[in-house]
Structure formats: structure tokens, C-alpha cells
Amino acid sequence: MVTLKRWRKNASRVTATQQAVDRVLFPIAVGQILAAAETLSLKRVFDDDGYLRGVSAEQFPPGSLRHRIGRVIDHPRTPKVLAGITLAASAGLVLARGNRKVQITAAAIIGACNRVSEFRTPYGRDGADQMTAVITQYRTITGLIADRQVSDDIFLRAVNFQAGLSYAVSGVSKAFGSSWVQGDALPEILHTEAYGRGPAAAVLRGHPRLCRALTIATIAWEAAFPVVYLLPRKQAECALWAVKAFHVGVAATMELPRFVWGFVGSHGAVGYVLDTRGERRVLERAVLGVAGGVVAASALIAREKRKVAEQRRLGPKGTSRLESGLGVIEYAVNRPPDTPEPSRPVVVLECGLGQSLESWEWVAERLAVDHTVIRYHRSGYGLTESRAAAGDILAAVLEEVGAEEEIVVVTHSIGSLVASSYVGDPRFADRVRKVVVVDGTDPELLEAERSDRRRFGKFVQTQVHTLVAALTGIYEWAPNAVERQAGYTPDTQYSHVQFVFSPKNIINSVREYVQIRTGDALANLGAVKSVLVIASGENAEQQVALAEKIGAEAEVVEGSAHRSIIGYRHHAEKVEAAIRRFTHDE
């Protein structure tokens, strides 16, 4: 009797699981039928001059096997062949409700066709297509598990995890996007040619306040989607229907009939997890455990590396520290091997926003052949604890090292605005005769950026992303712009990267960006006897305009970027040569 009850319970559970699988796959099949029908109806867009032309062969050497395969995939008829296969497999998926083997086979075929289409061209796909690809791939992979109950359970939980993660990450990401937070994203989308042609879009464009409210509401509900798992089953079902209504609204407004189905399919898995709450959640715990462990390990490794970099700075080969009435100041001095000529000026190198004094390594090394070169960290950066103004810190460092000669100030990025705050100071006015601005910040452009909520929001968003990368240690494993645009010696590269990704320095760079004064910057720089602007290739036009504003000469280091102009040795050598010519030109 007990065995019979257990069998009935297991059979009931298998039936419920299969029904949940059907609820996931049926919308996917409908969406793929619509997508295939749309592809079959299109003309010329897949031709060699169409916007959905194949580009896969371009990434391989001509004549190679992969290039020949790519040419076949890129053929204009390939999308329609794939659409025909997808249409047949999707029809089979619709008719195969309850038939696990057919469902797995059909999902594998649909997934393979979608993968080939994505390989052929990355364009013409949206979030629903990506969710569909994930679901068909999960169904194919879990189909390899022999135990039907385990296979289906893992499939449903994996799809649920992907759905919850996708919604939450999308919401959080939008929260850091200035156009979304300010309510401008939806109005901007509805004014595009691609998504603003429908009657619903026209109605919404006539109600800007409603558009802004919907934009902000999208951030709120997407970020809060995980709350659905805490709600009672009935309320959770209502919440899922509200989400479905959102997707239908998006599809109707932007005229994207395929947009609904991939997301709606994932809701079947969410419903399954809601129905089985209280049971063992092996998959979720395993995924969260592994992910949490990886993030924690990454964060700890990054933290230890930053500590090692800081200890190196305190070591005998590190930087110097001045303990004065202003507080602790971190600085570095490069002196010529021989006593410099009295006529040689002292060169002061001002760092860019959030950059380390090591960022000047190549320039400082070459200038120090016959100049005393001074670098320091401004208030709050690195080991500098002083809260004094840059001019006060520089005066203390100059006094400490006994530098009494004339001064040539060389700045990078926002360092030009820092220098403008003290070049007219009586302590320096008779000594600073020349200033070199390397890819400097135009104060008028900075003020405009800080006054524009969207551009300011973009800056804050970038800094928050950098802070998250620093706290989680992602920068240690993923490519980042800091390392791409710098090529120092290994020890310097290590120290510089750890400095830039120090949470304290990131926060301090936001403070400096917000607080630095711009009002008299152009006048103060223009008042210096002689000024040279050295521009990176990517900012040449902007820098030439800045040079005209302050009455300076301008040179361009072709092929360089904002950071690489001093980060790559071959660019830095050109910068140093220009500084030397300018400095020695009387």
C-alpha cells in the first residue's frame, strides 16, 4: 500500500514537471514559428549589400577551411534554409507536448539553427532571442541526463535562475544608466526610426510625463523581480501576469511581435519553482555557492594585491613620504646622475584624474637625465593623507627636496586645472615660466559636462562600474582600459593598476571631479609666459581648440589615446621630446 502511494506521488510529480516543461517550451515554439515566418518573408536584407548580410567569413584568412565554411554560412539563402528547418522543428515542438524525446530533439535543432544565425551576423537579435537561445540550449544539455525527473527538474531550475538573474541584472544596470534614471530612455527609443513608427509609440510620444514614469517604473520592477519568490503563490502569479503584460506592451508599442515569447516561456520555470518551494534546491544552492565563492575569492585576491602594492610603496624602492604640518604627503623625486646645471628648471609632473604618480614613469625616467623631476599625489590619493590644496602640498614638497630653480609644470588630463589653481600663486609666480598641458581638460567643457545631468550621470555610472570591479576583483580577470592603454615595466604596471582600482582612490576621483574649480582656469593658464599643449590623436581637435583659448602652441602625438599618450613608451618618448624642446627653447 505504501509503495503504491509513493508510486502515485512520483507519477503525479513527473506529470507536474512535464507540464511545467510544456509551459516553458510551447511559447518558445510559437515565438520561433513567428520568427521563421518573418525571415521567410524578408527580401534582399540578407544579400551581400543588405543590413543583415553575413559577416562570419571576414574573421578568417581567405582560402582557409573556416573561411570557406563561413562563405557558405554567409550565403543570402542560408537564413531562409535555417528558417525552414526552424519552422519544422518548432511545429514539431508545438505538437510534441508531453513527448520528452521529441521536445529535446526539436530544442537541439532550434538551438543549433539560432547559433548558426548568430554566427552569421550578430545583428537583428533582441533580448527575447537570447532568452530563447538559453532555454533551447539548457533543454539540449539537460536532455543528456538519463533520469527524467532529475533532467527536467534541473532544466526548469536553470531556466528560472536565468530568468530571475536577467531581470534583476537588467534593472540594476538601468539604475546606473543616466538616461534611464532621468526618465529619458523610453522617449529616446520612441523617437527612433526603428521603434517609433507604430500608433502606440505615437500616443506615448504625446505624453512625455507618462513615458518618464514608465521608464523609471521599468527600473523598479526589473530590479525588484526577485521579490516574486517571497510572495504567496497567488500574488506571485499576479506579478508574473503583470510582467507578461509589460512584454506585450513593449511588443505592441515597438511593433516587435517576437519580443514576448522568450520571456513568457521562462515564466513557466518560475512558476515551477514557486510551486516547489520548500523542497531541496540543489541547483540554486550550488550555483549561488559557486558564484559567491568565486566572487569572494576574487575580492580577497584583489584586496591582497592592493595591499602588496601599498607595501611596495612603503619599501626602500617605493615612494617618499613627507610628514609635515599639512599631514602626510606621498611624493617621488628623480634626480640626474650628475649635478644638474643651475640653469636647468625643475620639472613638476601633475597626474590625471585618479591616476598614480607611476603613470609618468616613461616621461620622468627620460627627463631625469638632466632635470630634477618631482611627482606627488594630491589630497586623498595613494598614501597622501593631507587635505591641503595642491599648491600648498607642492610648496611643501619643493621645500623638502631643496628645489629652488625655475619650475616647468607638466600636466595630464585634469592636472591642467590643478596647475591653474597655483601657477599664479605668489610662491610660484616668479618661478613657473612654462606649462605643458598633455591632453588637458578644457574647463569650459568640464563645466558643461558637470551641468548636464545626463553626461554627469554617465561619469558617475562609469565610476560606479569601476568601483564594483574593484570591490569584486573583476579587473584582475577581465580586460580593462587601464591595462590596455598602459605598458609600463612589470612592477610599475602592477602598482599603477592596483592604484587606479583602489576603492579609496576611485571615490576620491569623484570628489575631485565634482569640487575642482574651473572659473579662472583659462585665464590663469593663459597668463603663464609660455604654454604648450600636447594632444593625443583621439582628442586632437578638442586640444587644438583648448590651445587657442589659452594662446598656446599645439603638437599632436598621432595614434595615441588619452591614457596611452604617457602610458605607452613610444608615445611617451614623443611627449618627452616635445617637453625637452619646449623647455630648452629660450
CORBEL-V550162 format. One line per field, one symbol per residue. ss: DSSP state (2 for helix, 1 for strand, 0 for the rest). phi: phi as a letter, one per 40 degrees, with the letter a starting at -180 (. if undefined). Layout:
ss: ???
phi: ???
//
This chain:
ss: 0222222222222222222222222222222222222222200000000000000222200000222222222000022222222222222222200002222222222222222222220000002222222222222222000002222222222222222222222222222002222000222222000000002222222002222222222222222022222200222222222222222222222200002222222222222222200000022222222222222222222222222222222200000111110011111111000000000001111100000022222222222000001111000000000000022222222222200000111111002222220000022220011111110000222222222022222222222222222222022200002222000002222222222200222222222222200000222222000111111122222222222220001111100000022220222222222222222200
phi: .cccccccccccccccccccccccccccccccccccccccccbgccccbccbccbccccbcdgcccccccccccddcddcccccccccccccccccdgccccccccccccccccccccccaccgbbccccccccccccccccccccccccdcccdccccccccccccccccccccccdccccgcccdcccccccbbccccccccdcbdccdcccccccdcccccddcdcccddccccccccccdccccccccccfbccccccccdccccccccccbchccbccdcccccccccccccccccccccccccccccccccccbbbbbcchcbcaabbbccbcccdccccbbbccccgbcccccdccccccccabcbbbabcdgcfccccbccdcccccccdcccgcbccbbcbbbfcdccccccbcccdcbdcbcbbbbbcfcccccccccccccccccccccdcccdcccccccgdccbbdaccccbaaccdccddccccccccdcccccccdcdccccbdbccccccccdabbbbbcccbdcccccccccbgbcbbbccgcbdcccbccdccccccccccccccccc
//
